[in-house]
Amino acid sequence: MVRKEIKAALASVALCASLATASDVLVTVNGKPITKQEAEHFVQASSPRMHFDQLPEAQRKMIVKHLVERELYKEAAAKEGIDKKPEFKRNMEKVKEELMINMWMKEQMDKTIVSDSEAQEFYKKNSKMFMEKAKAHARHILVKTKEEAQKIIDELKSLSGDALKQKFIELAKAKSTGPSGKNGGDLGTFQKGAMVPPFSKAVWALKPGEITKEPVKTQFGYHVILLESKSEAKPIPFEKVKSQIVSMLKQKRFSQKIREMTEGLRKEAKIIYPDASKKENKKKQ
């Protein structure tokens, strides 16, 4: 009785496993299943931060199509005996060597540790590297002539607060020749220096809620600018850049470690250059 129950349980587990595996199969090519795991590996090889399930449907279909074609090419190559040819075997040896070296390198990288305290110390000593640039949120009205821009300024200069903003948006939609006109002249938030110099200089001379007192000339025409808000440059919090710092320090430490290991391996090895003299060989080692 107990044996029957055990057999039933094992059969149930096997059935669940087969169903789980079947659910991962994207397509079958001549009896060979191509799974989500294979598609995921393909995506990760080129874009480590992306995942197969997160891609748009059209892109997923293209990847599956590629995997199907790869399987067909592999079968065609096997039928022609490519894997039996000496050249294939020589290349496989090279692939094995490269894989072994890459895996060894990865292990050395994994053994390279950077502590939180080291990352914090680097952050403190190099604070200028981790600054968020000054930003502004502004609107503008772009017109062809200085006279047009001045008329708009004259129409707006007696207003303030919400009344100024509403009128500015109205005039931007009606008169601005720039692409942002339909959005009330809204340029969104941009960093200091992102705009052409005359425009940028005018923006950072304003206080939030103010408009330019004179037309601002650029190669695009004449601008009337309304500053909605701005923020000065400020440090980026450590937690936001911690992973970046750790990665940078780890890479630097890993490179130094490999250089030292290479020097050690060279000293221990017997390296002979056939065309060099004994004296030269000793120097090269």
The 8 nearest C-alpha neighbors of each residue, nearest first, counted from 0:
[[1, 3, 2, 4, 5, 6, 7, 8],
 [0, 2, 4, 3, 5, 6, 7, 8],
 [3, 1, 5, 0, 4, 6, 7, 8],
 [2, 4, 6, 0, 1, 5, 7, 8],
 [3, 5, 7, 1, 2, 6, 8, 0],
 [6, 4, 2, 8, 7, 3, 9, 1],
 [5, 7, 3, 9, 8, 4, 10, 2],
 [6, 8, 4, 10, 5, 9, 3, 11],
 [7, 9, 11, 5, 10, 6, 4, 12],
 [10, 8, 12, 6, 11, 7, 13, 5],
 [9, 11, 13, 7, 8, 12, 6, 14],
 [10, 12, 8, 14, 9, 13, 7, 15],
 [13, 11, 9, 15, 14, 10, 16, 8],
 [14, 12, 16, 10, 11, 15, 9, 17],
 [13, 15, 11, 17, 16, 12, 10, 18],
 [16, 14, 18, 12, 13, 17, 19, 11],
 [17, 15, 13, 19, 14, 18, 20, 12],
 [16, 18, 20, 14, 19, 15, 21, 13],
 [17, 19, 21, 15, 20, 16, 14, 22],
 [20, 18, 16, 22, 17, 21, 15, 23],
 [21, 19, 17, 23, 18, 22, 16, 24],
 [22, 20, 18, 24, 23, 19, 17, 16],
 [21, 23, 19, 20, 24, 18, 25, 17],
 [24, 22, 20, 34, 21, 35, 25, 19],
 [25, 23, 34, 21, 22, 33, 26, 32],
 [26, 24, 34, 33, 35, 23, 27, 32],
 [25, 27, 33, 24, 32, 28, 34, 63],
 [26, 28, 32, 31, 30, 33, 29, 25],
 [27, 29, 31, 30, 32, 26, 67, 70],
 [30, 28, 31, 27, 32, 71, 70, 74],
 [29, 31, 28, 27, 32, 26, 33, 70],
 [30, 32, 28, 27, 29, 33, 26, 70],
 [33, 31, 27, 26, 24, 34, 30, 28],
 [34, 32, 26, 24, 25, 27, 31, 37],
 [35, 33, 24, 25, 36, 23, 37, 32],
 [34, 36, 38, 23, 37, 39, 25, 24],
 [35, 37, 39, 34, 38, 40, 23, 33],
 [38, 36, 40, 34, 39, 35, 41, 33],
 [37, 39, 35, 41, 36, 40, 42, 51],
 [38, 40, 36, 42, 51, 37, 41, 35],
 [41, 39, 43, 37, 38, 42, 44, 36],
 [40, 42, 38, 44, 39, 43, 37, 45],
 [43, 41, 39, 44, 40, 45, 46, 51],
 [44, 42, 47, 46, 40, 45, 41, 39],
 [45, 43, 41, 42, 46, 40, 47, 39],
 [44, 46, 43, 42, 47, 41, 49, 40],
 [45, 47, 43, 49, 48, 42, 44, 50],
 [48, 46, 43, 49, 44, 45, 42, 50],
 [49, 47, 46, 50, 43, 42, 45, 44],
 [50, 48, 46, 47, 43, 42, 51, 53],
 [51, 49, 53, 52, 39, 42, 54, 48],
 [50, 52, 39, 53, 54, 42, 38, 59],
 [51, 53, 50, 54, 59, 55, 39, 35],
 [54, 52, 50, 51, 55, 49, 56, 59],
 [53, 55, 51, 52, 59, 58, 56, 50],
 [56, 54, 58, 57, 59, 53, 52, 60],
 [55, 57, 59, 58, 60, 54, 61, 52],
 [58, 56, 60, 59, 55, 61, 54, 62],
 [59, 57, 61, 60, 55, 56, 54, 62],
 [60, 58, 56, 62, 61, 57, 54, 63],
 [59, 61, 63, 57, 58, 62, 64, 56],
 [60, 62, 64, 58, 59, 63, 65, 57],
 [63, 61, 65, 59, 64, 60, 66, 58],
 [62, 64, 66, 60, 65, 61, 67, 59],
 [65, 63, 61, 67, 62, 66, 60, 68],
 [64, 66, 62, 68, 63, 67, 69, 61],
 [67, 65, 69, 63, 68, 64, 70, 62],
 [68, 66, 64, 70, 69, 65, 63, 71],
 [67, 69, 71, 65, 70, 66, 72, 64],
 [68, 70, 66, 72, 71, 67, 65, 73],
 [71, 69, 73, 67, 68, 72, 66, 74],
 [72, 70, 68, 74, 73, 69, 75, 67],
 [71, 73, 75, 69, 70, 74, 76, 68],
 [74, 72, 70, 76, 71, 75, 69, 77],
 [75, 73, 77, 71, 76, 72, 78, 70],
 [74, 76, 72, 78, 77, 73, 71, 79],
 [75, 77, 73, 79, 74, 78, 81, 72],
 [76, 78, 80, 74, 79, 75, 81, 73],
 [79, 77, 75, 80, 76, 74, 81, 73],
 [78, 80, 76, 77, 81, 75, 82, 74],
 [81, 79, 77, 83, 82, 78, 76, 84],
 [80, 82, 83, 76, 84, 79, 77, 87],
 [81, 83, 80, 84, 87, 77, 88, 76],
 [84, 82, 80, 81, 85, 87, 88, 86],
 [83, 85, 87, 86, 81, 82, 88, 80],
 [86, 84, 88, 87, 89, 83, 82, 90],
 [85, 87, 89, 88, 84, 90, 91, 83],
 [88, 86, 90, 84, 85, 89, 82, 91],
 [87, 89, 91, 85, 90, 86, 92, 84],
 [90, 88, 86, 92, 91, 87, 85, 93],
 [89, 91, 93, 87, 92, 88, 86, 94],
 [92, 90, 94, 88, 93, 89, 87, 95],
 [93, 91, 95, 89, 90, 94, 96, 88],
 [92, 94, 90, 96, 91, 95, 97, 89],
 [95, 93, 91, 97, 92, 96, 98, 90],
 [96, 94, 98, 92, 93, 97, 99, 91],
 [95, 97, 93, 99, 94, 98, 100, 92],
 [96, 98, 94, 100, 99, 95, 101, 93],
 [99, 97, 95, 101, 96, 100, 94, 102],
 [98, 100, 96, 102, 97, 101, 95, 103],
 [101, 99, 103, 97, 102, 98, 104, 96],
 [102, 100, 104, 98, 103, 99, 97, 105],
 [101, 103, 105, 99, 104, 100, 98, 106],
 [104, 102, 100, 106, 101, 105, 99, 107],
 [103, 105, 101, 107, 106, 102, 100, 108],
 [106, 104, 108, 102, 107, 103, 109, 101],
 [105, 107, 109, 103, 108, 104, 110, 102],
 [108, 106, 104, 110, 105, 109, 103, 111],
 [107, 109, 105, 111, 110, 106, 253, 104],
 [110, 108, 106, 111, 107, 105, 112, 104],
 [109, 111, 107, 108, 112, 106, 105, 253],
 [112, 110, 108, 109, 253, 249, 107, 113],
 [111, 113, 110, 114, 249, 109, 108, 252],
 [114, 112, 249, 245, 117, 115, 111, 248],
 [113, 115, 117, 116, 118, 112, 245, 119],
 [116, 114, 118, 117, 119, 113, 245, 241],
 [115, 117, 119, 114, 118, 120, 113, 121],
 [118, 116, 120, 114, 119, 115, 121, 113],
 [117, 119, 115, 121, 116, 120, 245, 244],
 [120, 118, 122, 116, 121, 117, 115, 123],
 [119, 121, 117, 123, 122, 118, 116, 124],
 [122, 120, 124, 118, 119, 123, 125, 117],
 [121, 123, 119, 125, 120, 126, 124, 118],
 [124, 122, 120, 126, 121, 125, 119, 118],
 [123, 125, 121, 122, 126, 120, 127, 119],
 [126, 124, 122, 127, 123, 128, 121, 129],
 [125, 127, 123, 128, 129, 122, 124, 130],
 [128, 126, 129, 125, 130, 234, 124, 122],
 [129, 127, 126, 125, 130, 122, 234, 131],
 [130, 128, 127, 126, 235, 234, 131, 125],
 [129, 131, 234, 235, 233, 127, 128, 132],
 [130, 132, 233, 232, 235, 234, 133, 129],
 [133, 131, 232, 130, 190, 134, 191, 233],
 [132, 134, 232, 231, 191, 230, 190, 131],
 [135, 133, 190, 230, 229, 189, 191, 132],
 [134, 136, 229, 188, 189, 228, 137, 230],
 [135, 137, 188, 228, 187, 227, 229, 226],
 [138, 136, 226, 227, 225, 186, 135, 185],
 [139, 137, 185, 184, 225, 186, 224, 226],
 [140, 138, 224, 184, 223, 225, 222, 141],
 [139, 141, 175, 223, 171, 222, 184, 224],
 [140, 142, 222, 175, 176, 221, 177, 139],
 [143, 141, 221, 175, 176, 144, 220, 148],
 [142, 144, 220, 221, 141, 145, 147, 176],
 [145, 143, 146, 147, 142, 221, 148, 220],
 [144, 146, 148, 147, 221, 149, 214, 143],
 [145, 147, 149, 144, 148, 150, 214, 143],
 [148, 146, 150, 144, 149, 145, 151, 142],
 [147, 149, 145, 151, 146, 150, 214, 223],
 [150, 148, 152, 146, 151, 147, 145, 153],
 [149, 151, 153, 147, 152, 148, 154, 146],
 [150, 152, 154, 148, 149, 153, 155, 147],
 [153, 151, 149, 155, 154, 150, 156, 148],
 [154, 152, 150, 151, 156, 155, 149, 157],
 [153, 155, 151, 152, 156, 150, 157, 158],
 [154, 156, 152, 153, 158, 157, 151, 163],
 [157, 155, 153, 158, 152, 154, 210, 212],
 [156, 158, 155, 159, 154, 153, 163, 152],
 [159, 157, 163, 156, 155, 162, 160, 154],
 [158, 160, 163, 162, 161, 157, 208, 164],
 [159, 161, 163, 162, 208, 164, 158, 209],
 [162, 160, 164, 163, 165, 159, 166, 158],
 [161, 163, 165, 160, 164, 159, 166, 158],
 [164, 162, 159, 158, 166, 161, 160, 165],
 [163, 165, 167, 161, 162, 166, 168, 160],
 [166, 164, 168, 162, 167, 163, 161, 169],
 [165, 167, 169, 163, 168, 164, 162, 170],
 [168, 166, 164, 170, 169, 165, 163, 171],
 [167, 169, 183, 171, 165, 166, 170, 164],
 [168, 170, 166, 172, 167, 171, 165, 173],
 [171, 169, 173, 167, 172, 168, 174, 166],
 [172, 170, 175, 183, 168, 180, 140, 174],
 [171, 173, 180, 181, 183, 169, 170, 174],
 [172, 174, 170, 171, 169, 175, 180, 181],
 [175, 173, 171, 170, 172, 176, 142, 140],
 [176, 174, 141, 140, 171, 180, 177, 142],
 [175, 177, 141, 142, 174, 180, 178, 140],
 [176, 178, 179, 175, 180, 141, 140, 184],
 [179, 177, 180, 176, 181, 184, 175, 182],
 [178, 180, 184, 182, 177, 181, 185, 183],
 [181, 179, 184, 172, 175, 171, 183, 182],
 [180, 182, 172, 183, 179, 178, 184, 171],
 [183, 181, 179, 180, 184, 185, 172, 168],
 [182, 184, 168, 171, 180, 172, 185, 181],
 [183, 185, 180, 179, 138, 139, 171, 182],
 [184, 186, 138, 183, 187, 182, 179, 137],
 [187, 185, 138, 137, 184, 188, 179, 136],
 [186, 188, 136, 185, 137, 189, 138, 135],
 [187, 189, 136, 135, 134, 186, 137, 190],
 [190, 188, 134, 135, 193, 187, 136, 191],
 [191, 189, 134, 193, 133, 192, 132, 135],
 [190, 192, 133, 193, 134, 189, 132, 199],
 [191, 193, 194, 199, 190, 196, 195, 200],
 [192, 194, 190, 191, 189, 195, 199, 196],
 [193, 195, 199, 192, 198, 196, 191, 189],
 [194, 196, 198, 197, 199, 193, 192, 217],
 [195, 197, 199, 198, 200, 194, 192, 217],
 [198, 196, 200, 199, 195, 201, 217, 215],
 [197, 199, 201, 196, 200, 195, 202, 194],
 [200, 198, 196, 202, 194, 201, 197, 195],
 [199, 201, 197, 203, 198, 202, 196, 204],
 [202, 200, 204, 198, 199, 203, 197, 205],
 [203, 201, 199, 204, 205, 200, 198, 226],
 [204, 202, 205, 200, 201, 199, 206, 135],
 [203, 205, 201, 202, 200, 206, 199, 211],
 [206, 204, 203, 202, 209, 207, 226, 201],
 [205, 207, 209, 208, 226, 204, 203, 228],
 [208, 206, 228, 227, 226, 209, 205, 229],
 [207, 209, 227, 226, 206, 160, 225, 210],
 [210, 208, 207, 206, 225, 226, 205, 211],
 [209, 211, 225, 224, 212, 226, 208, 223],
 [210, 212, 213, 224, 223, 209, 225, 214],
 [213, 211, 210, 152, 214, 156, 223, 149],
 [212, 214, 211, 215, 149, 152, 223, 148],
 [215, 213, 222, 148, 223, 221, 149, 145],
 [216, 214, 222, 221, 213, 223, 198, 217],
 [215, 217, 221, 220, 214, 222, 218, 197],
 [218, 216, 219, 220, 221, 197, 215, 198],
 [217, 219, 220, 216, 221, 195, 197, 198],
 [220, 218, 217, 221, 216, 141, 143, 222],
 [219, 221, 143, 217, 218, 216, 142, 141],
 [222, 220, 216, 142, 215, 141, 214, 145],
 [223, 221, 141, 215, 140, 214, 224, 139],
 [222, 224, 140, 139, 214, 211, 148, 215],
 [225, 223, 139, 210, 211, 138, 222, 226],
 [226, 224, 210, 138, 137, 209, 139, 227],
 [227, 225, 137, 207, 208, 228, 209, 136],
 [226, 228, 207, 137, 208, 136, 225, 229],
 [229, 227, 207, 136, 135, 226, 137, 230],
 [230, 228, 135, 134, 136, 231, 207, 227],
 [231, 229, 134, 133, 135, 232, 228, 233],
 [230, 232, 133, 233, 134, 229, 132, 131],
 [231, 233, 133, 132, 131, 130, 230, 234],
 [234, 232, 131, 130, 231, 235, 132, 133],
 [235, 233, 130, 131, 129, 236, 232, 126],
 [234, 236, 130, 129, 131, 237, 233, 239],
 [237, 235, 238, 239, 234, 240, 129, 241],
 [238, 236, 240, 239, 241, 235, 122, 119],
 [239, 237, 241, 240, 236, 242, 235, 119],
 [240, 238, 237, 236, 241, 235, 242, 243],
 [241, 239, 243, 237, 238, 242, 244, 236],
 [240, 242, 238, 244, 243, 237, 239, 245],
 [243, 241, 245, 244, 240, 246, 239, 238],
 [242, 244, 240, 246, 241, 245, 247, 239],
 [245, 243, 247, 241, 246, 242, 118, 248],
 [246, 244, 242, 248, 247, 243, 249, 118],
 [245, 247, 249, 243, 244, 248, 242, 250],
 [246, 248, 244, 250, 249, 245, 243, 251],
 [249, 247, 251, 245, 250, 246, 252, 244],
 [248, 250, 246, 252, 251, 247, 245, 253],
 [249, 251, 253, 247, 248, 252, 254, 246],
 [252, 250, 248, 254, 249, 253, 247, 255],
 [251, 253, 249, 255, 254, 250, 248, 256],
 [252, 254, 256, 250, 255, 251, 249, 108],
 [255, 253, 257, 251, 256, 252, 250, 258],
 [256, 254, 258, 252, 253, 257, 259, 251],
 [255, 257, 253, 259, 254, 258, 252, 260],
 [258, 256, 260, 254, 259, 255, 261, 253],
 [257, 259, 261, 255, 256, 260, 254, 262],
 [260, 258, 262, 256, 261, 257, 255, 263],
 [261, 259, 257, 263, 262, 258, 264, 256],
 [260, 262, 264, 258, 263, 259, 257, 265],
 [261, 263, 265, 259, 260, 264, 266, 258],
 [264, 262, 260, 266, 261, 265, 259, 267],
 [263, 265, 261, 267, 266, 262, 268, 260],
 [266, 264, 262, 268, 263, 267, 261, 284],
 [265, 267, 263, 264, 268, 262, 284, 269],
 [266, 268, 264, 265, 263, 269, 262, 284],
 [269, 267, 265, 266, 270, 264, 284, 263],
 [270, 268, 271, 267, 284, 265, 266, 281],
 [269, 271, 268, 284, 272, 280, 265, 283],
 [270, 272, 280, 273, 269, 275, 284, 281],
 [271, 273, 275, 274, 280, 270, 276, 279],
 [274, 272, 275, 271, 276, 280, 277, 270],
 [273, 275, 272, 276, 271, 280, 279, 277],
 [276, 274, 272, 273, 279, 280, 277, 278],
 [275, 277, 279, 278, 280, 274, 273, 272],
 [278, 276, 280, 279, 281, 275, 271, 282],
 [279, 277, 281, 276, 280, 282, 275, 283],
 [278, 280, 282, 276, 281, 277, 275, 283],
 [281, 279, 277, 283, 282, 278, 271, 275],
 [280, 282, 278, 284, 279, 283, 277, 271],
 [281, 283, 279, 280, 284, 278, 277, 276],
 [284, 282, 280, 281, 279, 270, 272, 271],
 [283, 281, 282, 265, 280, 270, 266, 269]]
